[in-house]
Amino acid sequence: MTMTVLTGINWNVTFSIFFIVLIASIAVYSWVVPQGNKRWWGLALLLSVLVLVALQPVSELVRMLLLDAASFVAVALVWGQSLLAAKAAKTYLWLLILAVLCVGAGLYLAGILGGAAVTQPGIVETRLAVGLLSVVI
């Protein structure tokens, strides 16, 4: 699924180029101001790969799973820096788990993940699915 607009811009490529520039800038900064050990660099590389693969033309479900995995890697990236960072990472982790569960339940109720609402959903199921999906917004 390539995202294009009437102007013919391929947004997947545009966002990928922007993200590569962002990764290069962070790498230069991290080289000058040390950020951690080999674990930090490995997690940063994994995070970059997950986001770049998610920006390629893949199905929306795969894109969502890759970006969720990248979010969990970002938590691990922050966790070991300091005591305050660990506390922030723990809070972010719990909120991320809640968000993933709400989105998964919302997609299930909407019938996208094979839930019971594949046929004519009722008003209660529709409102619940919309509510669960909008929690992360």
OpenMM code with the backbone's topology and positions (N, CA, C; nanometers):
from openmm import Vec3, app, unit

residues = "MET THR MET THR VAL LEU THR GLY ILE ASN TRP ASN VAL THR PHE SER ILE PHE PHE ILE VAL LEU ILE ALA SER ILE ALA VAL TYR SER TRP VAL VAL PRO GLN GLY ASN LYS ARG TRP TRP GLY LEU ALA LEU LEU LEU SER VAL LEU VAL LEU VAL ALA LEU GLN PRO VAL SER GLU LEU VAL ARG MET LEU LEU LEU ASP ALA ALA SER PHE VAL ALA VAL ALA LEU VAL TRP GLY GLN SER LEU LEU ALA ALA LYS ALA ALA LYS THR TYR LEU TRP LEU LEU ILE LEU ALA VAL LEU CYS VAL GLY ALA GLY LEU TYR LEU ALA GLY ILE LEU GLY GLY ALA ALA VAL THR GLN PRO GLY ILE VAL GLU THR ARG LEU ALA VAL GLY LEU LEU SER VAL VAL ILE".split()
positions = [
    Vec3(0.0833, -0.1170, 0.0000),
    Vec3(0.0000, 0.0000, 0.0000),
    Vec3(0.0880, 0.1236, 0.0000),
    Vec3(0.0984, 0.1881, -0.1124),
    Vec3(0.1779, 0.3080, -0.1225),
    Vec3(0.0876, 0.4285, -0.1029),
    Vec3(0.1292, 0.5152, -0.0134),
    Vec3(0.0512, 0.6351, 0.0139),
    Vec3(0.0938, 0.7438, -0.0838),
    Vec3(0.0038, 0.7836, -0.1708),
    Vec3(0.0331, 0.8927, -0.2636),
    Vec3(-0.0802, 0.9924, -0.2607),
    Vec3(-0.0494, 1.1121, -0.3025),
    Vec3(-0.1484, 1.2187, -0.3129),
    Vec3(-0.1568, 1.2552, -0.4596),
    Vec3(-0.2512, 1.3388, -0.4961),
    Vec3(-0.2682, 1.3779, -0.6361),
    Vec3(-0.1407, 1.4354, -0.6963),
    Vec3(-0.0538, 1.4922, -0.6138),
    Vec3(0.0701, 1.5497, -0.6652),
    Vec3(0.1716, 1.4439, -0.7044),
    Vec3(0.1469, 1.3200, -0.6718),
    Vec3(0.2360, 1.2113, -0.7089),
    Vec3(0.3484, 1.1876, -0.6096),
    Vec3(0.3412, 1.2483, -0.4924),
    Vec3(0.4449, 1.2289, -0.3910),
    Vec3(0.4253, 1.0922, -0.3254),
    Vec3(0.5306, 1.0161, -0.3187),
    Vec3(0.5265, 0.8881, -0.2487),
    Vec3(0.5624, 0.9152, -0.1033),
    Vec3(0.4628, 0.9140, -0.0167),
    Vec3(0.4829, 0.9516, 0.1228),
    Vec3(0.5639, 0.8496, 0.2001),
    Vec3(0.5577, 0.7227, 0.1613),
    Vec3(0.6402, 0.6223, 0.2281),
    Vec3(0.7880, 0.6545, 0.2104),
    Vec3(0.8273, 0.6891, 0.0892),
    Vec3(0.9665, 0.7245, 0.0623),
    Vec3(1.0030, 0.8559, 0.1317),
    Vec3(0.9129, 0.9533, 0.1274),
    Vec3(0.9386, 1.0823, 0.1910),
    Vec3(0.9606, 1.0662, 0.3410),
    Vec3(0.8730, 0.9929, 0.4078),
    Vec3(0.8882, 0.9711, 0.5514),
    Vec3(1.0131, 0.8877, 0.5815),
    Vec3(1.0446, 0.7909, 0.4955),
    Vec3(1.1648, 0.7097, 0.5160),
    Vec3(1.2905, 0.7962, 0.5084),
    Vec3(1.2962, 0.8849, 0.4102),
    Vec3(1.4123, 0.9741, 0.3972),
    Vec3(1.4213, 1.0658, 0.5181),
    Vec3(1.3087, 1.1211, 0.5609),
    Vec3(1.3082, 1.2074, 0.6790),
    Vec3(1.3565, 1.1305, 0.8018),
    Vec3(1.3108, 1.0078, 0.8180),
    Vec3(1.3494, 0.9285, 0.9347),
    Vec3(1.4965, 0.8904, 0.9289),
    Vec3(1.5502, 0.8633, 0.8108),
    Vec3(1.6929, 0.8322, 0.7975),
    Vec3(1.7769, 0.9535, 0.8370),
    Vec3(1.7342, 1.0730, 0.7955),
    Vec3(1.8043, 1.1954, 0.8369),
    Vec3(1.7964, 1.2117, 0.9884),
    Vec3(1.6809, 1.1837, 1.0469),
    Vec3(1.6643, 1.1917, 1.1918),
    Vec3(1.7556, 1.0918, 1.2631),
    Vec3(1.7610, 0.9685, 1.2128),
    Vec3(1.8477, 0.8658, 1.2716),
    Vec3(1.9932, 0.9092, 1.2635),
    Vec3(2.0348, 0.9621, 1.1493),
    Vec3(2.1737, 1.0072, 1.1331),
    Vec3(2.2054, 1.1204, 1.2306),
    Vec3(2.1118, 1.2122, 1.2491),
    Vec3(2.1334, 1.3234, 1.3430),
    Vec3(2.1475, 1.2716, 1.4859),
    Vec3(2.0617, 1.1785, 1.5240),
    Vec3(2.0697, 1.1205, 1.6589),
    Vec3(2.2002, 1.0436, 1.6755),
    Vec3(2.2437, 0.9724, 1.5732),
    Vec3(2.3686, 0.8967, 1.5812),
    Vec3(2.4877, 0.9905, 1.5987),
    Vec3(2.4902, 1.1015, 1.5260),
    Vec3(2.5993, 1.1985, 1.5405),
    Vec3(2.5988, 1.2576, 1.6806),
    Vec3(2.4822, 1.2961, 1.7288),
    Vec3(2.4713, 1.3502, 1.8641),
    Vec3(2.5157, 1.2472, 1.9681),
    Vec3(2.4749, 1.1229, 1.9497),
    Vec3(2.5086, 1.0172, 2.0449),
    Vec3(2.6563, 0.9829, 2.0405),
    Vec3(2.7189, 1.0060, 1.9275),
    Vec3(2.8616, 0.9814, 1.9170),
    Vec3(2.9390, 1.0892, 1.9932),
    Vec3(2.8916, 1.2148, 1.9834),
    Vec3(2.9577, 1.3266, 2.0503),
    Vec3(2.9291, 1.3251, 2.2004),
    Vec3(2.8028, 1.3072, 2.2379),
    Vec3(2.7616, 1.3012, 2.3780),
    Vec3(2.7238, 1.1559, 2.4062),
    Vec3(2.8132, 1.0787, 2.4698),
    Vec3(2.7886, 0.9352, 2.4893),
    Vec3(2.6539, 0.9081, 2.5578),
    Vec3(2.5805, 0.8124, 2.5020),
    Vec3(2.4471, 0.7807, 2.5515),
    Vec3(2.4403, 0.6479, 2.6246),
    Vec3(2.5378, 0.5669, 2.6097),
    Vec3(2.5303, 0.4369, 2.6747),
    Vec3(2.6284, 0.3396, 2.6143),
    Vec3(2.6089, 0.2142, 2.6458),
    Vec3(2.7002, 0.1094, 2.6006),
    Vec3(2.6511, 0.0467, 2.4712),
    Vec3(2.7019, -0.0706, 2.4399),
    Vec3(2.6618, -0.1397, 2.3170),
    Vec3(2.5132, -0.1757, 2.3179),
    Vec3(2.4577, -0.1988, 2.4362),
    Vec3(2.3142, -0.2289, 2.4466),
    Vec3(2.2316, -0.1127, 2.3919),
    Vec3(2.2697, 0.0095, 2.4268),
    Vec3(2.1971, 0.1280, 2.3799),
    Vec3(2.2024, 0.1368, 2.2284),
    Vec3(2.3214, 0.1168, 2.1713),
    Vec3(2.3351, 0.1242, 2.0256),
    Vec3(2.2565, 0.0132, 1.9561),
    Vec3(2.2546, -0.1055, 2.0156),
    Vec3(2.1778, -0.2157, 1.9575),
    Vec3(2.0282, -0.1883, 1.9587),
    Vec3(1.9793, -0.1349, 2.0723),
    Vec3(1.8369, -0.1008, 2.0804),
    Vec3(1.8013, 0.0128, 1.9857),
    Vec3(1.8906, 0.1113, 1.9734),
    Vec3(1.8653, 0.2226, 1.8805),
    Vec3(1.8599, 0.1717, 1.7365),
    Vec3(1.9486, 0.0779, 1.7036),
    Vec3(1.9469, 0.0197, 1.5692),
    Vec3(1.8192, -0.0606, 1.5462),
    Vec3(1.7789, -0.1401, 1.6442),
    Vec3(1.6547, -0.2180, 1.6317),
    Vec3(1.5332, -0.1263, 1.6161),
    Vec3(1.5279, -0.0203, 1.6951),
    Vec3(1.4196, 0.0770, 1.6843),
    Vec3(1.4155, 0.1382, 1.5448),
    Vec3(1.5303, 0.1752, 1.4929),
    Vec3(1.5374, 0.2356, 1.3593),
    Vec3(1.4907, 0.1387, 1.2516),
    Vec3(1.5337, 0.0145, 1.2618),
    Vec3(1.4945, -0.0856, 1.1614),
    Vec3(1.3439, -0.1101, 1.1657),
    Vec3(1.2878, -0.1218, 1.2858),
    Vec3(1.1437, -0.1458, 1.2973),
    Vec3(1.0627, -0.0321, 1.2360),
    Vec3(1.1032, 0.0907, 1.2629),
    Vec3(1.0283, 0.2042, 1.2075),
    Vec3(1.0461, 0.2115, 1.0561),
    Vec3(1.1677, 0.1905, 1.0066),
    Vec3(1.1891, 0.1965, 0.8617),
    Vec3(1.1123, 0.0871, 0.7881),
    Vec3(1.1056, -0.0320, 0.8447),
    Vec3(1.0283, -0.1396, 0.7812),
    Vec3(0.8794, -0.1047, 0.7857),
    Vec3(0.8334, -0.0448, 0.8959),
    Vec3(0.6921, -0.0070, 0.9067),
    Vec3(0.6552, 0.1010, 0.8064),
    Vec3(0.7524, 0.1817, 0.7641),
    Vec3(0.7240, 0.2879, 0.6669),
    Vec3(0.7164, 0.2360, 0.5236),
    Vec3(0.7551, 0.1113, 0.5024),
    Vec3(0.7496, 0.0531, 0.3683),
    Vec3(0.6075, 0.0050, 0.3393),
    Vec3(0.5779, -0.0215, 0.2127),
    Vec3(0.4424, -0.0667, 0.1785),
    Vec3(0.4122, -0.2059, 0.2335),
    Vec3(0.3535, -0.2102, 0.3513),
    Vec3(0.3105, -0.3353, 0.4139),
    Vec3(0.1640, -0.3188, 0.4516),
    Vec3(0.1024, -0.4268, 0.4937),
    Vec3(-0.0374, -0.4170, 0.5337),
    Vec3(-0.0486, -0.3332, 0.6604),
    Vec3(-0.1654, -0.2810, 0.6842),
    Vec3(-0.1857, -0.1931, 0.7995),
    Vec3(-0.1680, -0.2677, 0.9315),
    Vec3(-0.2061, -0.3940, 0.9356),
    Vec3(-0.1886, -0.4731, 1.0572),
    Vec3(-0.0401, -0.4932, 1.0870),
    Vec3(0.0383, -0.5256, 0.9841),
    Vec3(0.1826, -0.5436, 1.0015),
    Vec3(0.2461, -0.4116, 1.0438),
    Vec3(0.2054, -0.3010, 0.9824),
    Vec3(0.2573, -0.1691, 1.0185),
    Vec3(0.2278, -0.1384, 1.1654),
    Vec3(0.1061, -0.1669, 1.2093),
    Vec3(0.0688, -0.1406, 1.3478),
    Vec3(0.1528, -0.2258, 1.4431),
    Vec3(0.1727, -0.3536, 1.4100),
    Vec3(0.2524, -0.4416, 1.4953),
    Vec3(0.3982, -0.3972, 1.5010),
    Vec3(0.4530, -0.3552, 1.3878),
    Vec3(0.5917, -0.3086, 1.3856),
    Vec3(0.6096, -0.1812, 1.4676),
    Vec3(0.5165, -0.0887, 1.4560),
    Vec3(0.5270, 0.0355, 1.5328),
    Vec3(0.5047, 0.0117, 1.6818),
    Vec3(0.4180, -0.0832, 1.7164),
    Vec3(0.4024, -0.1196, 1.8574),
    Vec3(0.5311, -0.1817, 1.9111),
    Vec3(0.5927, -0.2685, 1.8319),
    Vec3(0.7203, -0.3280, 1.8739),
    Vec3(0.8266, -0.2198, 1.8902),
    Vec3(0.8272, -0.1221, 1.8002),
    Vec3(0.9222, -0.0110, 1.8112),
    Vec3(0.8978, 0.0690, 1.9391),
    Vec3(0.7734, 0.0831, 1.9778),
    Vec3(0.7421, 0.1542, 2.1022),
    Vec3(0.7969, 0.0800, 2.2235),
    Vec3(0.7839, -0.0518, 2.2240),
    Vec3(0.8383, -0.1303, 2.3346),
    Vec3(0.9911, -0.1239, 2.3372),
    Vec3(1.0544, -0.1204, 2.2209),
    Vec3(1.2001, -0.1054, 2.2155),
    Vec3(1.2406, 0.0319, 2.2687),
    Vec3(1.1606, 0.1345, 2.2401),
    Vec3(1.1893, 0.2686, 2.2924),
    Vec3(1.1850, 0.2702, 2.4449),
    Vec3(1.0940, 0.1945, 2.5033),
    Vec3(1.0895, 0.1834, 2.6496),
    Vec3(1.2193, 0.1214, 2.7006),
    Vec3(1.2645, 0.0151, 2.6374),
    Vec3(1.3891, -0.0499, 2.6790),
    Vec3(1.5089, 0.0421, 2.6588),
    Vec3(1.5031, 0.1258, 2.5588),
    Vec3(1.6112, 0.2194, 2.5303),
    Vec3(1.6273, 0.3221, 2.6416),
    Vec3(1.5177, 0.3660, 2.6975),
    Vec3(1.5201, 0.4678, 2.8019),
    Vec3(1.5454, 0.4076, 2.9396),
    Vec3(1.5042, 0.2854, 2.9622),
    Vec3(1.4970, 0.2256, 3.0951),
    Vec3(1.6278, 0.2332, 3.1740),
    Vec3(1.7401, 0.2025, 3.1150),
    Vec3(1.8631, 0.1890, 3.1919),
    Vec3(1.9440, 0.3152, 3.2114),
    Vec3(1.8965, 0.4313, 3.1719),
    Vec3(1.9793, 0.5513, 3.1760),
    Vec3(1.9977, 0.6079, 3.3167),
    Vec3(1.8930, 0.6215, 3.3944),
    Vec3(1.9011, 0.6742, 3.5309),
    Vec3(1.7777, 0.6278, 3.6080),
    Vec3(1.7747, 0.6616, 3.7361),
    Vec3(1.6607, 0.6230, 3.8188),
    Vec3(1.5341, 0.6950, 3.7737),
    Vec3(1.5468, 0.8240, 3.7428),
    Vec3(1.4320, 0.9012, 3.6955),
    Vec3(1.3841, 0.8512, 3.5586),
    Vec3(1.4800, 0.8163, 3.4727),
    Vec3(1.4439, 0.7627, 3.3409),
    Vec3(1.3748, 0.6277, 3.3539),
    Vec3(1.4204, 0.5465, 3.4490),
    Vec3(1.3573, 0.4160, 3.4712),
    Vec3(1.2138, 0.4322, 3.5187),
    Vec3(1.1900, 0.5306, 3.6039),
    Vec3(1.0532, 0.5563, 3.6507),
    Vec3(0.9644, 0.6022, 3.5350),
    Vec3(1.0171, 0.6913, 3.4518),
    Vec3(0.9408, 0.7371, 3.3354),
    Vec3(0.9155, 0.6221, 3.2379),
    Vec3(1.0161, 0.5375, 3.2182),
    Vec3(1.0005, 0.4237, 3.1273),
    Vec3(0.8970, 0.3256, 3.1797),
    Vec3(0.8928, 0.3046, 3.3103),
    Vec3(0.7942, 0.2135, 3.3681),
    Vec3(0.6526, 0.2679, 3.3480),
    Vec3(0.6354, 0.3982, 3.3695),
    Vec3(0.5042, 0.4600, 3.3463),
    Vec3(0.4644, 0.4482, 3.1994),
    Vec3(0.5596, 0.4778, 3.1104),
    Vec3(0.5341, 0.4676, 2.9670),
    Vec3(0.5006, 0.3244, 2.9282),
    Vec3(0.5687, 0.2270, 2.9883),
    Vec3(0.5419, 0.0869, 2.9583),
    Vec3(0.3991, 0.0481, 2.9949),
    Vec3(0.3538, 0.0858, 3.1145),
    Vec3(0.2172, 0.0517, 3.1565),
    Vec3(0.1134, 0.1188, 3.0669),
    Vec3(0.1372, 0.2448, 3.0313),
    Vec3(0.0427, 0.3131, 2.9419),
    Vec3(0.0448, 0.2531, 2.8021),
    Vec3(0.1621, 0.2104, 2.7574),
    Vec3(0.1733, 0.1462, 2.6266),
    Vec3(0.1005, 0.0122, 2.6243),
    Vec3(0.1149, -0.0658, 2.7312),
    Vec3(0.0428, -0.1932, 2.7398),
    Vec3(-0.1076, -0.1691, 2.7375),
    Vec3(-0.1539, -0.0702, 2.8143),
    Vec3(-0.2960, -0.0359, 2.8144),
    Vec3(-0.3434, 0.0054, 2.6755),
    Vec3(-0.2644, 0.0878, 2.6076),
    Vec3(-0.3018, 0.1332, 2.4738),
    Vec3(-0.3080, 0.0170, 2.3748),
    Vec3(-0.2100, -0.0728, 2.3797),
    Vec3(-0.2097, -0.1875, 2.2882),
    Vec3(-0.3301, -0.2775, 2.3143),
    Vec3(-0.3626, -0.2991, 2.4417),
    Vec3(-0.4802, -0.3799, 2.4744),
    Vec3(-0.6093, -0.3141, 2.4273),
    Vec3(-0.6200, -0.1829, 2.4452),
    Vec3(-0.7408, -0.1122, 2.4008),
    Vec3(-0.7547, -0.1151, 2.2487),
    Vec3(-0.6443, -0.0931, 2.1785),
    Vec3(-0.6503, -0.0976, 2.0316),
    Vec3(-0.6833, -0.2385, 1.9850),
    Vec3(-0.6209, -0.3393, 2.0458),
    Vec3(-0.6514, -0.4777, 2.0082),
    Vec3(-0.7970, -0.5125, 2.0325),
    Vec3(-0.8503, -0.4718, 2.1485),
    Vec3(-0.9919, -0.4986, 2.1780),
    Vec3(-1.0821, -0.4220, 2.0828),
    Vec3(-1.0453, -0.2975, 2.0526),
    Vec3(-1.1255, -0.2182, 1.9584),
    Vec3(-1.1267, -0.2781, 1.8189),
    Vec3(-1.0110, -0.3239, 1.7728),
    Vec3(-1.0041, -0.3871, 1.6408),
    Vec3(-1.0796, -0.5191, 1.6391),
    Vec3(-1.0746, -0.5925, 1.7493),
    Vec3(-1.1496, -0.7176, 1.7578),
    Vec3(-1.2995, -0.6900, 1.7513),
    Vec3(-1.3442, -0.5904, 1.8294),
    Vec3(-1.4876, -0.5575, 1.8283),
    Vec3(-1.5322, -0.5007, 1.6946),
    Vec3(-1.4445, -0.4308, 1.6272),
    Vec3(-1.4787, -0.3755, 1.4962),
    Vec3(-1.4784, -0.4823, 1.3878),
    Vec3(-1.4285, -0.6009, 1.4223),
    Vec3(-1.4296, -0.7097, 1.3258),
    Vec3(-1.3060, -0.7172, 1.2406),
    Vec3(-1.2100, -0.6296, 1.2626),
    Vec3(-1.0896, -0.6288, 1.1802),
    Vec3(-1.0000, -0.7475, 1.2137),
    Vec3(-0.9971, -0.7881, 1.3394),
    Vec3(-0.9162, -0.9027, 1.3806),
    Vec3(-0.9999, -1.0297, 1.3939),
    Vec3(-1.1106, -1.0367, 1.3222),
    Vec3(-1.1927, -1.1568, 1.3235),
    Vec3(-1.2880, -1.1639, 1.4401),
    Vec3(-1.3240, -1.0509, 1.4942),
    Vec3(-1.4145, -1.0483, 1.6093),
    Vec3(-1.5574, -1.0771, 1.5705),
    Vec3(-1.6431, -1.0752, 1.6694),
    Vec3(-1.7836, -1.1096, 1.6509),
    Vec3(-1.8602, -1.0042, 1.5725),
    Vec3(-1.8049, -0.8841, 1.5586),
    Vec3(-1.8782, -0.7757, 1.4948),
    Vec3(-1.8528, -0.7672, 1.3448),
    Vec3(-1.8112, -0.8784, 1.2832),
    Vec3(-1.7818, -0.8767, 1.1406),
    Vec3(-1.9079, -0.8482, 1.0601),
    Vec3(-2.0175, -0.9061, 1.0996),
    Vec3(-2.1426, -0.8776, 1.0308),
    Vec3(-2.2000, -0.7482, 1.0856),
    Vec3(-2.3234, -0.7288, 1.0847),
    Vec3(-2.3887, -0.6051, 1.1251),
    Vec3(-2.3661, -0.5770, 1.2753),
    Vec3(-2.2704, -0.4873, 1.3096),
    Vec3(-2.2470, -0.4607, 1.4516),
    Vec3(-2.3590, -0.3753, 1.5108),
    Vec3(-2.3888, -0.3991, 1.6366),
    Vec3(-2.4882, -0.3195, 1.7056),
    Vec3(-2.4306, -0.1864, 1.7496),
    Vec3(-2.5158, -0.0982, 1.7943),
    Vec3(-2.4731, 0.0348, 1.8336),
    Vec3(-2.3815, 0.0300, 1.9554),
    Vec3(-2.4056, -0.0630, 2.0475),
    Vec3(-2.3223, -0.0732, 2.1678),
    Vec3(-2.1817, -0.1181, 2.1305),
    Vec3(-2.1701, -0.2214, 2.0455),
    Vec3(-2.0390, -0.2694, 2.0042),
    Vec3(-1.9633, -0.1630, 1.9261),
    Vec3(-2.0324, -0.0896, 1.8410),
    Vec3(-1.9682, 0.0150, 1.7625),
    Vec3(-1.9156, 0.1249, 1.8532),
    Vec3(-1.9948, 0.1695, 1.9481),
    Vec3(-1.9499, 0.2746, 2.0397),
    Vec3(-1.8340, 0.2265, 2.1262),
    Vec3(-1.8394, 0.1024, 2.1705),
    Vec3(-1.7315, 0.0475, 2.2514),
    Vec3(-1.6017, 0.0371, 2.1685),
    Vec3(-1.6141, -0.0093, 2.0460),
    Vec3(-1.4959, -0.0198, 1.9591),
    Vec3(-1.4353, 0.1181, 1.9329),
    Vec3(-1.5186, 0.2159, 1.9033),
    Vec3(-1.4691, 0.3528, 1.8806),
    Vec3(-1.4051, 0.4078, 2.0068),
    Vec3(-1.4665, 0.3828, 2.1206),
    Vec3(-1.4101, 0.4288, 2.2473),
    Vec3(-1.2749, 0.3685, 2.2763),
    Vec3(-1.2628, 0.2380, 2.2541),
    Vec3(-1.1356, 0.1713, 2.2793),
    Vec3(-1.0276, 0.2182, 2.1820),
    Vec3(-1.0645, 0.2387, 2.0570),
    Vec3(-0.9677, 0.2848, 1.9586),
    Vec3(-0.9245, 0.4291, 1.9827),
    Vec3(-1.0124, 0.5099, 2.0413),
    Vec3(-0.9785, 0.6514, 2.0631),
    Vec3(-0.9036, 0.6730, 2.1944),
    Vec3(-0.8840, 0.5700, 2.2752),
    Vec3(-0.8086, 0.5834, 2.4002),
    Vec3(-0.6663, 0.6279, 2.3715),
    Vec3(-0.6081, 0.5779, 2.2649),
    Vec3(-0.4679, 0.6091, 2.2359),
    Vec3(-0.4496, 0.7461, 2.1733),
    Vec3(-0.5565, 0.8090, 2.1321),
    Vec3(-0.5453, 0.9412, 2.0703),
    Vec3(-0.5357, 1.0410, 2.1764),
] * unit.nanometer
topology = app.Topology()
chain = topology.addChain("A")
for resn in residues:
    res = topology.addResidue(resn, chain)
    for name in ("N", "CA", "C"):
        topology.addAtom(name, app.Element.getBySymbol(name[0]), res)
